Amino acid sequence: LRVDLRREDYQRAGFPLPPLVFAVGQDGRLLEIWFYAFASALLMLPVFPLFQNSTLRLAAAVVGLLTFAGAGVLRPRNSRKKERTASTALALADSALLLAMLLLAADKLLAAAL
């Protein structure tokens, strides 16, 4: 990640970024906890009355489940894969958020068309 590449610059500037404040490995656990919280929030979307279309409600649940299942990419097998693992997890989270927003927008457009 960018913080790892420019660690000295961020330290000189005095920015309290997680990889600089926490010990080595703790920032990965923080990312993992955030990822599970994000996946849990995605799983809660179908529970609340945000979706009117049941098919899109089911699709939102599937996105949440896939995001939750994808959390396994956060545990690299060796230390060389750590940077790639973090960027993969962030890309997965970004993709899941985009899909959830598209599902919400599609639901509102379908509801307005009916």
Stockholm file with secondary structure:
# STOCKHOLM 1.0

chainA/1-114         LRVDLRREDYQRAGFPLPPLVFAVGQDGRLLEIWFYAFASALLMLPVFPLFQNSTLRLAAAVVGLLTFAGAGVLRPRNSRKKERTASTALALADSALLLAMLLLAADKLLAAAL
#=GR chainA/1-114 SS CHHHHTHHHHHHHTCCCHHHHSCTTHHHHHHHHHHHHHHHHHHHGGGTTTCCCHHHHHHHHHHHHHHHHGGGGGSCSSGGGHHHHHHHHHHHHHHHHHHHHHHHHHHHHHHHHC
#=GC SS_cons         CHHHHTHHHHHHHTCCCHHHHSCTTHHHHHHHHHHHHHHHHHHHGGGTTTCCCHHHHHHHHHHHHHHHHGGGGGSCSSGGGHHHHHHHHHHHHHHHHHHHHHHHHHHHHHHHHC
//
